[in-house]
Amino acid sequence: MNKDQIAFGIDIGGTNTKMGIFDLEGKLLCFRTIPTAKSQDPELFIEQLAQESEHMLSSELNIKLGDARIVGVGAGAPMANYFTGAVEHAPNLGWKNVPLKKHFEKYFRCPAVIENDANLAAVGEKKWGSGKEFTDFILITLGTGVGAGLILNSKLYRGFNALGGEGGHVIIPHEKKRLCSCGGMNHLESYLSAKGIKETISELTHEDWTIEKLGSLFRAGDLKATAIINQIATELASGFVSIGVLFGPQAFVIGGGVSKLGDTFNQVVQKKMDELIHFSLKGKIKIVTATLSSEKGAVYGGAALIFDEASK
């Protein structure tokens, strides 16, 4: 590849869409966030993204869409299917049967790949982040929902029809049943999503704490905060045990907003996971924090994926 080549990483979220332009070394050259136009025709929205991207390119890099230095676009979207290039049904966006890859290639005038955001975050961590030293790891994003991206034998695992690796919907044992947003019961996402953690905090304190406040109080030795951390760490460890015995990864990489709890939280999860997991895996799976930005992990991953695709 030419050292001057660049790529787009785009993360289409339920509220906002994030766009970044990267060089081959993973340096973020420019970045924008715009509201996701959920009520708008998806094709018109992608055209709008292309127009915004044109502004980024011309104002900050002095080039235009269609320039030979642009390798392509790697885009994340809810329920995005890498194999078909389409979003069959994304309830949070109101999208059905959207040929997303086709729209990106039409308006950005370059190759495009699409993926779900957790898969992209895992690809980004493998290429430029905490996953560089591992051949087998599982990225868990703890944010609005709980997502998972599996890197096995140094490659992204998608499963049949790109529907594999939905770690947020592993069922965990729990005395308090909770309904998942997908309609299932006692899924990991029911407890470890932002909503789930907020519910746990409310149950144990009758107060409304942020993740930052929880972490700060925990590090200061607050008893309520410690009880909450112990509970959510046990819940997360239960999910890790189920996933870990299936895939035997070298590490779990924690991303998303909860990753801000940092190494102190990781150590509690590590201890509880090793207490619960099969003896053959005790002490053999690390728990680390994602090093790419929790807000931009999928944006980095989008660029990483299209660079990797172009190099094949």
N, C-alpha and C positions, 0 to 999 in steps of 0.2 A: 504493500500500500504506500501511496504518496504521503509523506509526513504532513502535508498541508491539508489533508482531507479532514472533513468534519461530518458530524451526524446530529440529527435531531433525536431527542428523547422526549416523549410526551406522555403525560399521565392524565387521562380523562376521569375525573372523579364525579361523585354525585353532586357536589356543590361547586368546586372549582376545577379548572384544567390548568396543569402546569407544563410549561415548555422550556426546554433547555437546548443549547447548542454546545457540543463537546468536540475537543480534538482527540486524536488517537491515544493520548496519554490519560484521558479521563478528566482533563481540565474543563471546568464549566466556563464557557466563554461569555455566554449571556443567558438570561433567564427572565421569564414572564409568567404571571398568573392571571388568568381571566375567568370570569364566571362561566360555568357550563350552562349552555342554553338548552335546558331539558325540554322546553316546550317547542323548540324550533325543529324543523326538518333536519335530520342528522347530516345530510349532504350539505345543506347550507351552513351548518355549524363547522364542518371540516373546511369549507371554503373560507369561513371567517378566520379559522386557525391559520390557514395558509396566508391570508392577508396580514395577520399579525406577525407571522414568521417572516414575511417579506420585509416588514418594517424593522424587525430585529436585525436581519441580515444587512440591510442597506445602511441603517444608522450606526451599527456597531462593528460590522465586518466589511462593509463596503462591497458586498456582492449581492446577487439576486438568486431567487429560486431558479433552478435549471442549471446553475453553475456546476461544472464538472467536479469541483472539489467536494460537493455534497454527496456523501455515500448513500444516504437514505434516511428513512424515518423508522424508529422503533416506538410503537405506541401501546400503552396499556389502557384497558377499558374493562368495566365489569362484564364478566361472562364472555370475554373475547376468546375466540377459537383460532389458534395458530394455524391449524390445518386447513380450515375453510376460509380464513380471512374475514370472517363475519362475526357479528354479535347477534345470536339467535334471539335472546330475550334478556334484556337488562331492566328489571322493574323500576329501579331507582332513577333510570334515565327515561323510561317510557319508550325504549327502543325495542323493535322486533325485526329480525331478519335484515339487519343493516350490513351491507357489504363494505365494511370499514376499510379494509386494505385497498379495495378498488377506489374508494373516494380519496384516500390519502395519496395514492399514486397519481390520480387525475389532477389534483389541485397542488400538490407539492412537486410534481414532475420529477420524481425519483422513486427508487424501489422502497417498499414499505413492508414491515412485518408487524403483526399485532399479537398481544399476549395479555393474560391477566396481570394485575399489578404485583402480586406476590411473586409470581414467576420472574417478572422483570427485576424485582428487587434482589432475588437470589442470583440472577445472572450478573447484576452489577456488583454484588458482594464478591462473587467468584473472580471477576476480572479486576476490580479495583479496590475491594474492601476486605472485610474480616475473613472472607472465604478463600483468599488467595493461597493459603498454606494447606488447604484441605482438598481432597479428592471427593469426599462424601460428607455433605452436611445438609441440614434442613433449616431454612430460614423461616422463622415464625414472625409474622407481622401482627402486633397487638395494637390496634387502633380502633377505628369505627367498627370494624369487624375483626375477625381473626383469620388471616390467610397463611398459606404455607407454600414455599417453593423448594423443590427437592433437587439438589445437585448430587447425582450418583455417578461414580466413575468419571468425574469432571464434566458431566453433561447434564443439562436440564432434563428432568424426567417429566413427561407430560401425560403419560398413560394413554389408554385407548380414547380416541376422539378428543384428546386434549382435556379430559375431565378428571385426570388423576391429581393426587396431592392435595385434596381439600381437607387439610389437617384441622381446620377450624370446626369441622363437623364430626370429629371423633367424639364418641360418647364417653363421658367419664362418670364414675360412681359418685353420688352426692346425696346427702340426706335431704337437701332442699332442692326440689325439682324446679327447673326453670325452662320456659319455652324459648327456643331459639327463633331468631327472625325468619328463618327458613321454614318454620313450622315443626321442627323436630324438638325433642326433649333432652335436656341435659347434655347438649353439645358444648364443646370447649368454648365456643364463641359466646354461649349464654353467660359465662362467668368471667371471661378474660377480655371481652370487648370493652370499649370505654363505657358503654352503657352498663355492662355487667359489673365492672369494677365499681362504678358509681352506686349501683344497687347494693353491693356488698358493703361499701362504706356507710351508706345510709342505714342498713340493717344493724351494723355494729356500733355506730356513733350517733345516729339520728341527726347527722350534720352533712353538709355538702362540701367535700374537700376536692381540690384538684389533685392530679397525679403528683405535681410538684410539691404540694403541701404534704401529701402522704409520705413522699420520699424524705422530705426535710424533717418531719416529725419522727419518722422511723430512725433516721440516722442520729437524732437527738435522744433516742431511747424512750420515746413516748409509748406507753403500754397499749393504748388503743391502736395506734399505728402499727405496732409490732404484731398485734393480733390480726389485723387486716392483711399485713404482708405475709404472715404465716399461712393464712387461709388461701390467698390467691396463689401463693407459691406452691402450696399443696395441690391446688386445682391444675395449675400449669404442669407441675411434675407428673400428675396422673396422665395428662395428655402426652407428655414426652415419653413416658414409659410405654404406652400403647404404640406410639409411632416408632420409638427406638428399637423395640424388640422385632419389629418388622423389617427395618432397614439397616440397623446397626451402623448409624452414622458416626463420624469422628466428632461431630459437634452439632449443637443446636445454636443458631445465631438469632438473637432476639432483636427485632426491629420494631418500628412504629412508636407511638407516643409512650408506651409503657417502658420502652428501652431507656427512657430518661431516668428510671430508678437506678440504673447502673450496676456496677459490679457487686455492690452490697446485696441487692436483690438477687442477682445471679447466684451468689454463694448460697443463699437460702434455698433457692430452687435446686441447685446442684445437690445439696445435702439431702433434700427430700426425695429427689429422683433416685439417688443411690440407695436410699432406704427401701424404695419400692420396686426397683427394677430387678430383673432376673440376675442371679449371681454372676453369670458369665459376662455381664456388661457393667457391673459395678466399678465405678472409677474410670471407665474407659470412654465415656462420652463427655466432652467439654461443653460448657455453656458460656457463650461469649456474646458481647453486644455488637450489633452492626455498626460499622464505622462510617458508612455513608449516611448522609443526613436522613433523619427519620421522615422528614417532609418531602425529600426529593429522591428517595431510594429508587422508586420505579422510573423516575426520569433518567437517572444515571443508567439504570438497567436497560432502558429502551435503546439508548445510544450504544451500550455495550453489545446488545443483541444484534443490532444492524451492522455494527463493525464486524462481529464474528461471522454473520451470514455472508457479508461481502468478501471475507477472506477465504471462504471455502472454495 
